[in-house]
Amino acid sequence: MKKVVLYVFPLSLLLWIVIACGNDASKGSDSKKDSTAMSQAKKDSAQDESEKPPVSNDVQLKLPAGFTAIEVTPGIGPARHLVVNSNGDIYIKMSNARGNKGIILLKDKNGDGIADETSGFGDYGGTGIAIKNGYLYASSNTDVFRYKLDVNNQVIDAKNPEKIITGLIDHGEHNSKSIALDDAGNIYVNIGAPSNACQVDDRKKGSPGQDPCPLLETAGGIWQFRADKLNQSYAQGVRYITGTRNVVGLDWNKEQKQLYLMQHGRDQLHELFPDIYDVKQSAELPAEELLLARKGSNFGWPYCYFDELQNKKVLNPEFGGDGKKQDRCAYIPPPVVAFPGHWAPNALLFYTGKQFPAHYRNGAFIAFHGSWNRAPEPQAGFNVVFVPFKNGKPSGKYEVFADGFTGVAEVKGGTQAKHRPMGLAIGPDGSLYISDSEKGTIWKIVYKGK
């Protein structure tokens, strides 16, 4: 998915952008065809790893001293987010619903950390999944459902979930409806903007930005709904925050009672504005952002982006920016933490378990899916990082917690990575679970001490 010399982007590239940054639950195996076509169009010698069957323990994750990775399953298909129930059952939301199994359930019956039983239900693909107050919540790309759990923490009626939210937009790009729930009966849903920077003609050189951006009426933010009310849509919801291009990873911080988000930054600064940005700047900018989402916040998309090199919000070139000018962006809240550009943050999790050392308590784990557009710099991300928190604020620089997912020394294209981190969850014993979008490998990270 590198640029083509002409500023005309092939269909395979645009489809790969959709797959990398969102989720197309309606396509099924077509996403594999898209990836292969992209790889061929780039004449990249790397093979498309998503086409290969899963192989047990084909990579060895690199973890801090005292931590061990257990492979729960080598692969269940294109996994998105996951959640672990209090009895240890693992629910994984799948990108598509092959065989009417849009939600996969893994059970470990003998306690060795490895799945002994696999089943599934749900005739829709999607991204979001969570458990709260006796219900399993799951999202498609347009709706959010919930399933009642019985006293044994089993889904009572898998074929007839309650639909609590419906009719959310899905234009293919940035369409994953990731979710988080607070402790006051609310559910928060990402509605990503189906655009790079709200140009009149998306991703086209010379096309101006639309000001005001009409997409912000129904997308480009987080909407709040009630978690127990049926058939809600935009009219019954509250636009909790606005000005986010796409948020796949979000979590409710229970200690602070605040919502946090990970924003995907925009693409193609050099391709669209070569007179302002060189290829290195385009590879590094803009930052991926950890945001504290207070109600009513506006984080500036599509007018602004965060430049971590200058440590400030700057005006996007589609709206008159020159790479330095702030203009209206001077008043936009900065990120809590900024990360390298194009790493693609797809999950955020505040660690509330007790198994890990005190250093990790209430800190943030972030799963980076990995880049596709950092050339000529090496593609990067493909890891899980940790940000320590103290007294409600980051207390140190981010640390790479888990690495080695790709299985190669250098990733030349996204399809070369054997695995790409996608979802995060905490088990009842405090273990950290990581899902993979390529094969659907699930890892359980445990701390055994130094």
Residue, then its C-alpha position, 0 to 999 in steps of 0.5 A: m500500500k505504498k504510494v503509486v507515482l501518479y496520484v491515483f490510488p488503485l482500488s486495492l489500496l483503498l480497500w486495504i485502508v478500509i481493512a486496516c483502519g476499520n472493519d468490513a463485516s459484510k465482506g467475509s473472505d473478500s478481505k483476503k482477496d483485497s490484501t492479495a490484490m494490493s500486494q500484487a499491485k505493489k509487486d511486493s515479494a512478501q507473501d500475504e500471511s492472512e492467506k496461510p493457515p494458523v501454525s501453533n507457536d509460530v512466533q515467540l513474543k518478547l515480554p518483560a522479565g517475569f512474563t510468559a505468553i500462553e497460546v490459547t488458540p493458534g487461530i480462529g480467523p479474523a478476530r477483532h476485540l475480545v472480553v473474558n468473563s468472570n468464569g474464564d470464558i473468552y468471547i471474541k468478536m469476529s470481523n465476519a460471521r462465517g457459519n453464523k459465528g460472528i462471536i466465538l466462545l473459547k472455554d478452558k476446561n482444565g485450567d492450563g490456559i489453552a482452549d479445550e472447546t470452541s463454539g460460536f453464535g451471532d450472524y453478524g461481524g463487527t468489532g465491539i464486545a464487552i460484559k457488564n451487569g449480567y449482559l454480553y454486549a456486541s456490535s456490528n458495523t451499524d448496530v449494538f446488541r446484548y445477550k442476557l447471561d444466566v447465573n452460570n455466566q452462560v448466554i441464555d438465548a444466543k439466537n435472539p439478542e436484544k438490539i439496543i442501538t440501530g441505524l448507525i452509519d456504515h460507509g465502509e471506511h472507518n466503520s467499526k463500532s467499538i464500545a465501552l461501558d461506564d458504571a452509570g448505565n451508559i454505553y459509548v460507541n465510536i462512529g468513525a468518519p468515512s474519510n481521510a480529511c473531509q475533502v470534497d473528493d476523498r484522498k484526491k490531490g488538490s481537492p479542498g476540505q469541506d468547512p464545515c465538514p458535513l460528516l460530523e453530523t453523524a460520524g467523527g465522534i463518540w456517541q453515548f446511549r443507555a445500556d438498557k434501552l432498546n432500539q435507540s438511534y441518533a435521536q436517542g443518543v448524545r454526541y459525547i465528543t466530536g472531532t475524532r477521525n476514527v477510534v477503534g480503541l476506547d476504555w472507561n477508566k474506573e479510577q478516574k471515572q473518565l472515558y479515554l480514546m485512541q485516535h487514528g491520525r490522518d494519512q498521505l500528507h506527502e502524497l497529497f501535499p508534496d510542496i509542504y511535506d517530504v516523504k519522511q515527514s509524511a511517514e512520521l506525521p501525524a501522531e496517534e493520540l491517547l485522548l481524555a474524552r470529557k463530555g463536550s470535547n472537540f479534538g479538531w478533526p478534520y481541521c487539525y492534527f497533532d504534530e509530535l515533532q513540534n508538540k502542537k496541534v496544527l492546521n490541516p493543509e486541506f484547510g489552509g495549513d502550511g505544516k506550522k500554522q495553528d490558527r483554530c487548532a491552538y484551542i484544541p485539547p492536546p493528547v495525553v500521550a502522543f505516539p509515532g504516526h501510523w502505528a494504528p491503535n486498535a485497542l485500549l485497556f486500563y489494567t485493573g487486575k492484581q496479578f501484574p506488579a504494582h507498576y502496571r496497576n491502573g496504567a494503560f495497555i494499547a494494542f498497535h495494529g501496525s502501519w501500512n504507510r510509513a515508507p521510506e521509513p520501516q513499517a512499525g507498530f505491530n506491538v502492545v505498549f504500556v503507559p504507566f499512570k499515577n494520580g490520574k496522569p501518565s507517570g512515565k514514557y510509554e514502554v513496549f510491553a509485547d513485541g515479536f508478533t510479525g515473525v519477521a525482522e522488518v515488515k515491508g508491507g502489512t500483509q507480511a506480518k504473521h500476526r497483528p495485535m487487535g484486542l485486549a482484555i483482562g482475565p479474572d486472575g489478572s492475566l492479559y489477553i491479546s487477540d490477533s486480526e490475521k490468524g485469530t491467535i489468542w495469547k494469555i500473558v501471565y506474570k510468574g515473577k523474576 
